[in-house]
């Protein structure tokens, strides 16, 4: 029976590794249902047994001491008891030694498992289903996206991050449309905290929507107008990126991200720059665009950043596109304010410069407790968020079809709520009212209801 | 006769006996935890219903300042409650001893937060009085005995039989039995009045006289008996004693704000922070603190307005300047929060019966020495007479020594070392007086979600925590990469705040924070930190 213990432990360890269960260190008071099947639980049990043995040995020692003192004037019977107790003590010490060795072996096995697990990629998924009903249009149910996020750090200074999007999750191409996009996929080599290099498919560091584009985490259903028509989020590109951060004290964090990328091409039109994103592995002019963002953060309650972009966009490699953005996110207790302003200017040879600008301002109010606690019974931290957002965008540029210079405006007002029983699931309902001048940049002159269910696991 | 076992629990001692039931000191045979077991005798369906009701009420509340229900079961046909076994003494006995204002403010803070949380949860206590508050050895207080508590919903305008203790009953209850959160506020104010002055303003020799006082007597200004009491605090207490419920403050915000003001700021805030970290997930967000008790948003708002008004560049400069100053004021450990040895006692509680005469309320118990050495036994309780009402188990805060790592225990991962030497901001605390039993460090299980490329404060709550403990982040059992500890702030023996930095490409998985002692041995279990999108 005793010999079988190491085998049991090893079996547990192998099973643990096979199932990629996460070995979290648990104290002896860890909850049994969560740990009973893990090697750590075995360690805890061994520890408990060791403690019991230790206590028993201490009691025995005391008893032996007491008996020894009495044995001087005691009869033979007491001496016999003393001998028996001493024998018991020897046996216990032997058992104690054996258990200690077993504990050490188990600990070593768990260390190896932890090391292996630390090098293994992690998988996270997120996605959304949208329901949209605009005036004058048929309502739509749209499983907009399902994304797989892979991340890993096989070495303290080497890491990777990849995000694969299955948009309109159907067959790729063909009559049902759909696409698979590698939104991000980069490897990072950290020389120091202040300087790391990323290479691969990068998320262009421009504005707070693009750098934190995960839809289920937004309080509104749709991304802001400015991040659709002006900064073409999700804006990714091939390139090399330099990042770094520096702590100021322990509260403030200064970060930069600077990248050389293929950049946007000449498909800048009077309705936006989305078409100017180039396919991967292609560059229309050989000129590399430079883009970067500098941000200041304080915990999760405050973040502000400024971004800049410059690069030649025309095929002849003559005309330059310059842009900048400022963004802010600040929390005041349950109130959260978020906003971003983007501005781009594209030089042209004969026509007026193409000007693109826009911003959004969003106010969110988190409500916790009260009725919500009953509604979300069983969840740790349910949250109900009331949200309002104002969007504005302006593009003065050439019409893509007739090349006439146009001045297009669009504004939007969004109000609604987001209900999150946990961080992993969200229900959002919005009412939008949009108004345009000339051509629509995104939503057009429409009002409508939007709903979505998002998840992150 | 004391039973050997109740349910699975081994009965260690009888803590108290009343006309309706008994309270035993028990021990969980599997994990060795000491508990208080409350059983009800007889088949009175009303009493059983109230007993079950109490279980449901307490079971629905999870707050550090409210006694926790651990179990409810039947032993044969007899229902029993298993509650945390609290050391310390009842507030009724505690207030008879001299205490500093700081110590009293800790109790105020705890009681007010507990009631505020209960009200937020839709529960009215309805019997707030000193004997239903247990002061723990660390100076914090816990509210207990929800035997006559009722759900606030539907009850705010409901009438019912009068329950409670006359001296603490709000006048409107005697007039039309219309309970409201303001009735609890009133009772709390009477309790505070008594705590600060040593005397109940409505006390009388007979129940009838006490009731008359409640209805007609305007209590003298609290500062007449306690001149050194800060004016704002005194006014806040007196405002809560108004005969007309509508003229009392709405909620406990004014009391808490006055207490903070009286303490000069940090102590109540620190207390509140410790309270904000719950023993259970739902308590992790106790009732939203009153506006007056939450200064941080106002400071943030000021910074925001200033920053937006002067432009981004100036903001940067200001932030830099701010950063060069002190990072954060270390909370001042309230004197009362320092551990002090105390005889372990159990306090017979109030009556569950509306008909029990107040005069029959049991008075606590065994002689105790507040600052004296710990008594060898777990505590002693004078048994109330048969006529006395159902005793309430004196709660708990069991250190659960069998669950804690022994200092001599070899650590399973002795080679674990911190990635970054944390900046330890040690808050001055009083060392436990000699003779106090050291409590092995232990943290409460918790899970925190953080995002990559950010920093976050993790409040780790437990007991027996010490300034010399060092937090480390583990991936499995090995030091984690991608998460660094920036700062470690010892708030008190029940709370250590750890600030971590999560780097941008940190893998999205679960890590844990554990504490090591000076020898590098891991002395606590882990608190989970989940890195999420």
Interface residues (C-beta under 8 A of the other chain):
Chain A: X22 X23 X24 X25 X26 X27 X28 X29 X30 X31 X40 X43 X47 X50 X51 X54 X100 X103 X106 X107 X110 X111 X113 X114 X115 X117 X118 X121 X122 X124 X126 X149 X151 X152 X153 X155 X156 X159 X160 X161 X188 X196 X214 X217 X243 X245 X247 X248 X249 X250 X251 X252 X253 X255 X296 X297 X298 X299 X300 X301 X302 X304 X306 X326 X330 X331 X332 X333 X334 X335 X337 X368 X369 X370 X373 X380 X381 X423 X456
Chain B: X31 X120 X121 X281 X282 X284 X285 X287 X288 X294 X296 X297 X300 X301 X304 X312 X315 X316 X319 X320 X322 X323 X324 X327 X328 X400 X402 X403 X404 X405 X406 X408 X409 X410 X412 X413 X423 X442 X443 X445 X447 X449 X451 X453 X454 X455 X456 X457 X474 X475 X476 X477 X478 X480 X481 X482 X486 X487 X499 X501 X503 X504 X505 X506 X507 X508 X509 X510 X512 X514 X522 X524 X525 X526 X528 X532 X533
